[in-house]
Amino acid sequence: MSDKDIPIDVNPVLPEDVNSGKCGPAPPSYEEVMGQYETSVQMNQPELPSLAYIDIMPRMTKPGNLQINVMPEFQPFQEIVRGANAWLAQNPGLAVWKCETVERKVLKGQGHTRVRVDLDSMAYRESAWNCNCYVFGIRMWLTQRASDQKTTQEIGLVNISPPEKEVEYTSYHRAGFIGLRHYMTACRVHTLKTYEGLRKSIEEFNAKVKANPIPGSVLNVETATLKFAEGFSTKSAQEVAEMSSWHEMSGMIGRRRTQVLRMFYVKGAPTTPQLEMAEFLPTRIGQAGLGRPIRFADFSDAENQAAEWLRAQRGIRLLNIETREAKYNTFFDMGGQVNIDTDSTDDFDLPMFESHKLRFLRVFFTSAGAPVATSYENTSLTTRVFPPVRCKGEIGYETMMQTMARIDAWLKLTGLPIFGVETTQVLDEGPSSFKKSQYKLRGFVGKIWVTAIKIYFAPPPYISVPEYLVAAGSGGKSSTCNIL
């Protein structure tokens, strides 16, 4: 992370300053800043749903035309933050308690519409042979503001990109023959630009933030896995972090990905947070060998590890719990070692080969120096995943709004307070997709990805959390979907 990545605008622009000309031209209006958005917050509703959100996407600067493989272009990611603040200014009774990056596939439009983005969809198809185009936005989870808060909440963003490094590798080629059976080889040394690991990114951020504080208090931190390009690329991780879309001309072309940390904060008095990270991988079960693949426990095993770790923590401030994934090798593993590199910030995916992925939990927190620190000794962390219902007689799934309505009914019935929330996405492999910790990406085939909402609870140990959703609506069914 470079020094310029940390913004320094602490004080908001006041109307009287604009009128007097002290701050230059007036800030852009709400309509000028906002891109496409969708929210579960309804105007004039008596109270918020138990779990409320808004998705804000960037404005499209060039529409493109997917019919002829002309990709659309969108505003930089930081512009989405401006749109989020414009929306918050128009809704002063609401506050954000978590931000996260959401990804939506850009679809071919109909008629005069060249492209479209469906914000309500809970599933999409990744084509193996045709072009794929995606756009990133911000999902803000919302709550009612306290009555004693007088100023409108304003958020900011710091992208923590991995530091660059150069590595050398050697290639050999045949130089000539000596006699009839022997030959000589000559070598060439090449240099490849790559990136330090994720923990190194955190280490450098912690060192720099001491001299250049964050202009506010940290809201949450998340990992964004972003694509560099198809194959090798000259773009830097810093440039990629500012992009709000990516594409591939064919799903069969190799991808190069990196990990960038996004730190969302609420603007206010400067702070110097010291970021820390913990990871919990599902336990490996059994011994792999000839004809026997490597196997891991279900994802709940990682969740149980995280719950046990959290109960032992004192004097920390928990920032976020998120589901991530990492590649692992599939060798016979005769020596008992498995290579799972969760720290890598420079990965290559080759679709023509099978790729094995392991899902794990990553936790971000700040150390005892944080302004707000607590003990989690009596925390009994548990989770529930709320997947979309598959529509009856159709291949598709219910919408995001329908899923959120069922979640709201379940939360109101149980009365459980929410400890955390995240949006998760898995490869559609049937009802067990969200329970499995490992899956395989096969080449030369299209893929269906399904989105779900995962909620974290921290009730006292004597309170159990029901596993299944309650029936929503009369009779437990809708006209198109079965309700669990």
N, C-alpha and C positions, 0 to 999 in steps of 0.2 A: 504494500500500500504506500503510495506516495503522499507527501504532505498536502498536495493539492486535492487529494481525495477527501480530506476532512473540511467540510464547509465552516465558515467563520461567521455566518450571518446569525447573530444571536438575537438582536432586537427586531421585532416585527415592524413593518411600515405602518405608521399611524396616519389616519385620514387628514389630521391637521398639518402633518408634515408634507403630504402630497399637495394640499391646497396652497401652502406657502411656497412650494417649489423646492423645498430642501431635498427631496428624494427623487427628483426627476419626474418622469411621466407616471401617471397612475398605473397601478398593477392591472394586469389583464382581467377581464370580466370572467364570470363563471362559464358563460357559453364559449368564450374564446379558449379556455383551458381544457375543458372536459372532453374526453373521447367517449367511446361507447361504454355504457355501464349497465349493470343490473343489480338490484338490491332486494332484500326481503323486507326492508323497512317501507311500510306503506304510509302515505300521508294521512293525517288525521286519525291514525289508529290510537286507541286509548292507551296501549302499552306495547312495548317491544316484544317480539317473540323471545322465547327463552334463549335462543341462539340466533343473533342477527348478523348480517353481513352485507357488504357491497363489493362488487367486482368492478374495477375501473381499468379500462384498456387504453392504449395510446391511440391518438388520432392517426388515421391513414393519410400519409402525405402523397402517395402515388397509388392508384387503385390496382394497377397491374391487370393481368388477364391469365388466369391459370389454364384456360382452354388452350393457350399457345405458349405455356410455360414462361410467361412474363410475371415475375414475382412482385407482389405489392411491397411498398415501403411504409414504415411507421416512424413516429417520433422516437427520440431517445428515451431510455427508461426513466431518467430523472424528470422528464416532462409529466409522467404519470403521477409522480409525487405532487407536482403542482396542481394537477387535476384533483387529487385526493384532498389537498388543503382547501381548494375552492369549494368542494362539496361539503367539507366540515364547516367552513365559514357560513354556508347556507343552511346548515343544520346544527346550530349552536347547542342544542340540547343533547347531542350525542358525543361520545368519546370513543377512541380506539383503544383496545386492550391487546391486540395482536395484529401484525401485518404479515402476509406471506405472498410469495410469487406464485401465480397460477398460469398455466399454459393452456392455450386453446388452439385447435387446428383451424386454419383458414380454409374455407370451402369454396368450391366453384359456385358462382352466383347464377341466377336464372334471368333470362330476358336481358335488360339493359344493365343489370347488376353484375359486375365482373367477378367480385369476390364477396364473401360474407363470413362473419364470425358468429357462431351460435354459442352464446354465453350460458344457455340453460341446459346444454347437453351434458350428460354424465358418461358418455362413451364416444370413442372415435376410432376410425380404422386407419392404420398406418399401411400405406401401399408399398408393396415390395418392388414394383416396377415403375410406377408413375411418380411424379413430383409430390413432395410433401412440404407444406408451409405451415409454420406455427407462429403465434404471437404471444408475448408475455404481458401480464397485467398484475395489478396489486389487488389482493383480497384483504379487506379490512374487517375484522371481527369487532362488533360494536356493542356498547353498553350505554345506559343513561348516565349523563354527567351529574356529578354531585351538585346540589343546589348552591353550595358555598363557593363554587368555582366561577369566577367572573370573566376570565378571558377565554376565547375560543382556542381549542387545542389545535396545534400545528405540528406536523411531523416532518422529519428530515431523514435522509438516507446516506449512509457511508458504505461504499463497496470496498471490501477487503480482498484485493486480488493477490494471487500468489506471486512471489518474486521470481524474476527470470534467472536462468542459469544456462550455461553452455556445457554440453558433454561431447566428448570425442569418441568416435568409433572408427574402426579400421576395416577397410575392404581389401581383398586380395584379388589379383588377376594373373593370368599366365603370361610370363615374360618371354619364354622361348624354350627350346629343347636342348638338352645335352645328351648326345648319343641317341639311342633308340627308345629307351625306357624311362628316362628321368627328365624332369622339367624343373624350371625355376619359377618362383612366384615373386611378384613385387607388390608392395602394400601402399595404400593411400590412406591418409588420415583425414577424416571429415569432421565438421563441427555441426551439431544440431542444437537449436535453441529449444529449451524445454523450461519447466517450472519446478520450484521447490514444492515440498509437500504442504498439506493443509496446516499442520502444526507449526511449520516455519512461518506461514502467513500470520498466524495468531501471535507468534513470538515477536515478529517485526511490528505488528500493529500495537502491541502492548508497550513496546519501547518508544514508538513515535507518539502515541497518544499522551504520554507523560509531558511532552513538550508542547503538544498541540491538542488541547482538550476538545472533547465533543461538546458542541454548543447545546447541551440538553441532557436529559436522562434517558438511558437506554430502555427502549420498549421491548424489543426482542431481537434475536439474531437467528438467521436461517442460512442453510446452504442452498445455493442455486447451481445446478449442473447445467452448463451452457455449452453449446456447440461452437467450436472454432470454425470449421469449414469441412468440405469434402476432401479428405486427404490432408496433406501438409498445407500450412497457411502462414502468411507473414503477419497476420493480425496479432496484437498483443492481448493478454488477458484483460488488461484495463479497457481496451476498446470493446472487447466482447461483452464486458460487464455493463456497458452503456447501451448495448443493443436491446431492442424490445421484440425482435423477431429473428427467425432463422429458417432456412429452407434447404432442401436437397433436390436436385434435379431427378434423382432416382433413388429409391430405397435400397438399391443394391450397390451404392457407392459408399466407401468407408467414411466414417465420421471420426473427428478428433474432438474430444470434450475436455472441459476443465471444471474445477470447482471454485466458485466465488462465494464469499460470505457477504450477506447483506445485513447491515446493522441499522435497524429502524430506531429512531429516537424521537422523543417529544421535546420540542425546542424550549429552552429555558436556561437556567444557570449552567455554566460549563462544568463538566465532570471528566474524570480520567479513569474510566472503567478498565479493569484488568480482566480480560476475557479468558475463560478456561473451557475445556471440552472433555467430555467423557464418552466412551463408546461401549456398546454392549452387543456382542455377537451371539447368535444362537449356538448352543453347544453341539459340537460334532458328535454324532452317534454312530457306532459301528466302525469297522475297519474296512476301508476300501481295498479293492484288489482286482484281479482279472475278472471282468464281467460284472463287477460290483461297483457302482458309482459312489462317490462321496455323498454322505447323507448328513443332514443337520436336523436338529429338533425344530418343532414348530416355532413360529414367531413369538408365541406367548412366553417361550423360555427367555428370550431377550428382555421382554417386558418384566418378567419376574426378577431378573438380575438388576434391572434399573430400579425397581421398587425397593429391593433390599439395599442397594447403594444409597438411595435417597434417604432412607430411614436413618442411615449412619451419618448424615451430613449435619454440620452445625455452622452457623455464621456465614452462609452463602446466600446468594440471591439467584434463584432459578430463572433463566431467561426463556428457554424453549426446549421442548422434546420433539424430535422429528424422526420419521422413518426414512432411512437412506438405503442404498444398495451399492455393492461392490462386486467386481468380477473375481472369480477364483478359478484356479487351474483344475483340469480334470485328468491329470496323470494318475497312474495306478496307485500312487501314494504308498509305495512299499516301505518307505522310511518313516512314515508317520507324520510327515510335514505337509501342510496345506498353505499355499500362497494366497492370502486374502489381503490386498492392499487398499485399505479404506482411506489412506492418506494421500493417494495419488491425485495430482491435479493435471495430469496430461495422459489421457487414455485414448486408445484407438479401438474402434469397433469395426470389424470386418464382417459385413452381413453374409458373405458367402461361406463363412465358417460358423459353427455353433458357438454360442457364448453363454457361459454359466454365470448366474447372478445370485448373490446372497443378500437378503434384506436384513438390516440391523437397526438399532436405535442409537441416535446421537443426541447428547444433552449438552446445552450451552448454559454456563452460569458465570457469575462474577464472584471473586474471592471475598474475604472478610472485609476488605476495604470499601465495599459497596455501600452506598448511602442507606439502602434498605437490606438488612440481612436477617435471616431467621433460622429456626431449627425445624427440621422435618422429621423429628423423632417419632411423632405419633401419626405420620402420614402413611396411609395404606393405599398406595397407588394402584389403580386398576384402569382398564380401558374397555371401550366398546366401539366397534366399527359399525357404521350405518351405511351399508352399500345400497345402491339404487335397486329397485325392484325390476326384474325383467318383465316387460310388458307381455300380457297374455296373447298368444297367437302371433307374436311378432319377434323379430330378432333384436329390437332395440330395448332401451331401458327407460324408466320414468325420468322426468326432468329434475333439475336441481331444486326447483321450487317445491315439487312434490315430495322429494326426499326431506327437505327442510321442514315441511309441514308435519311429516311423520315424526321427525326428531323433536319438534316442539311439543307434540302431543305426549311423547314418551317422557320428556323432561318434566312436563307439568304434572304428569301422573306420579312419577317417582319422587319429585321434589329434590333431586340431587343437585348440589351446586357443582358448577363446572370448574375443574382445575386447569384444563388446557384443551386445545383443539388443534387439529391439523387436517389438511386435505391430502389424501393419499391416492396413489394411482398404481394399479397392478395389471399385469397381462391376464386377459380373460381366459382362465382355464377351468371354469366351472365354479360351483359353490365354495370350494375350499381355497380359492385363489388368495383371499385375504388372510387365511390362517397359515399358509405355507411360508417358509422362510427362504426357499430356493426355487429357482425356475430356470428354464432353458430358452434362449432365443435361437430359433432356427432360421437359416437363410432360405431365400427363394420363396417365402410365403408371406402373405399379409398378416397383420396382427390387429387384434381388437384390444384397446386399453380402456379400463373401467375406472372411474373416479368414485371415491367414497369419502365420507366425513368420519374422522376418528376423534373421539372425545375421551379425555383423561379425567378421572375422578379421584378424589382423595378423601373418602369418608372414613370415619372411625372404624377400627377393625371389626367391631360387632355388627356393622351394617353391611349387608350384602347387596351387590349391584345385579339386577336381573339381566340375563344374557340376551333375551330376545325383545324385539320391538312389540309394542302394544298394537292392537288393531286400530286403524285410523279410519274414521268415517263409518257410515251405516253399513252393517253387514260385513265389515272387514275387507271390502273389495271396492275397486273403482271400475269404471267401464272398460278399462284397458289393462289394468295391472292387478296382480294378486298382491295383497298387503300381508306381510308376515305378522 
